[in-house]
């Protein structure tokens, strides 16, 4: 891949005061939407913003950190319930002669939700976010509905638990989009259950109060932003969903679970004579601001209309597989031009490469064909997931790395056996389809190594706090 806008980059560098305070990296290659920039020199200022990006070394003498690695864009985790990391692996023993499904798993989740206090929630989230960073995620959307205390009473600061998520992200060194969730009901037309008491906002006004307090909670956190959400059609009165979106903020992302389970579709049909995605498409102005999580069970008309809406589906393959949700109709959706990205939801898995492979391999298994995506599959997976993942966070960019944008990257070891002698043409596919986290040299956020050689900069502190929280909870 040829040098990108090299003259403009030189001029930009010179216009910023001759590059004073700029730190430089030299990578073997750096991945852009159009392919690899080889070699790649990146200069970042003291705030982590890219000031220089070129295949040519900077002209004036300067210290350069040389890295024998390939820089990929940092990934976005577009769907996270951080507290559920505390129960990862605890719902895998099934009594003989019984059927276990999403709804029985949910009972275990409620027990976890009722067990955690604010300090513990922060410690769990910090450990989770540090692990996300180790796997190459540099930004997380926290779909946050653990709002109240264990008795269901609001904290003095309604956003206390959301603020703890923001603090956890700061400790872990990654960016966060806090998505406070409106959760009102216990199912279609049903009052909330006692074990849901920590989640509940009774009215739209109560939810907007929570959203306002959440906006204030992130004010002093430059790496935090805000989204808004209703949990699902089953969890909020249908008219209140319309009111929430219509009267809510106009310039931040809107997230919602849709059609995750067959029972959810059946219950929605019984309640309002419409399927969940059908209701969404017919009652809301579904567009690029919408980030629709799972969208597992869709009919032909819904797939076609959803793809045409420019909305973003957030797929969580490891969790969807773990919960037995079903398989999203990815191959058809992509052929229709539909958009998507990834999240890790309950965090049973945390590797973005595994999420990509699960997306692809599920389609291969149900179609008995290998070409889920036409052309360069690995390039398509990364480009789509990053572009739409950033949009899910409320950020829009033109390329993976740009002057004036933060330098967030996952760096893959160029010296590993399968990559050292692989051609540039086959490099990305070799990374996506064969790698695990052991091939990572580290993760950079805002121009600084947050994880290097599998070690997080705050790793000891984070692990000690996490261990203390888990011991106190006595759930593992």
Order of alpha helices (4+ residues) and beta strands (2+ residues): alpha-beta-beta-beta-beta-beta-alpha-alpha-beta-alpha-beta-alpha-beta-alpha-beta-alpha-alpha-beta-alpha-beta-alpha-alpha-beta-alpha-alpha-beta-alpha-alpha-beta-beta-beta-alpha
